[in-house]
Amino acid sequence: MDWMEWSGGTAPTAKDIAAYYRSRIAAGELSPLAPLPPGRKLAKHLRVALATVQSAYDVLKSEGLADSRPGSGTFVAEATDDESARDRAQGLRELQGQLTAVTSQLAALSERVAKLEEDRNESA
């Protein structure tokens, strides 16, 4: 069982938990059908609300990386004919990297526009 360790100053968010397991799946460290920790036990381990873990698992399920089986738990998704959970996770990580780069570029552009507007207002 892959228990997430957290050393952040505050409790992890659902986004943090989903990112952790997404990364583990993408790296091939969690294989198809590998169980994820039971929600209640992971919540207690991380000192977060059960709803936080459930939300993280819901994100992974919506991304096609995990499946739930009532009474059995949550598992890494089984490979389909077109791609495995690992392939989907790697694609999502790449997309996340691209989004981070675009966000950074947008922030720089916003700063430049603000500076140009400031210069324009000073010269008017």
Buried (B, 14 or more C-beta within 10 A) or exposed (E): EBEBEBEEEEEBBBEBBBBBBBBBBBEEEBEBEBBBBBBEEBBEBBEBEEEBBBBBBBBBBEBBBBBBEEEEBBBBBEBEEEEBBBBBBBEBBEEEEEEEEEEEEEEEEEEEEEEEEEEEEEEE
